[in-house]
Amino acid sequence: MPDALFLVPMIVVALVIGIIFWAVFALTRSKLRRVAAKKPSLGPDGYVEIPLVAAFGGWKGIPWLAATSSDIAPRLRLGPDRLEYRVIRLQSRRYSDVSRVDVRTAIGTVNIVIDFRGSWRNFAGNAANLENAAKAIEILGRKGCPLSERAEQLCATIGAEQLRQSGEPGTIS
């Protein structure tokens, strides 16, 4: 009988942990779908807002490892002369500060990775789909930011002409 008394709380704890994991998974999946359905939009201030699921601050050369992350209010805005991004706090950089733009993909993740000159840190934003990532990368490329081979291949795969025809707001100067 004492073994049964120990077994009941263990089953309850296992069920509660399972329900918590399911709830986190369902919420994450819901947010991925919501963000993936959004398209980049041109604001009245001339900045193109790239929808993001989450943002990460990492280190150059160490992919998939982040020092900071946030899914509360991630931001990537591409303006006429600079970009704005937020992981924890809003930051702004000139396009000439960008040393490389890359893209990294995994299941449910399409990260736009931006490395900066003179810094060992980088910014990565999960755009949730390849089309939005390609649009952001294409805009960054037109602003003079160096693209990695993966980023160039993504833009070539999606097609620059298709991006322009899909109402891509990146025609800002």
Secondary structure, 3 states (H helix, E strand, C coil): CHHHHHHHHHHHHHHHHHHHHHHHHHHHHHHHHHHHHCCCEECCCCCEECCCCEEEEEECCCCCCEEEEECCCCEEEECCCEEEEECCCEEEEEHHHEEEEEEEEECCEEEEEEEECCCCEEEEEECCCHHHHHHHHHHHHHCCCCECHHHHHHHHHHCHHHHHHCCCCCCCC
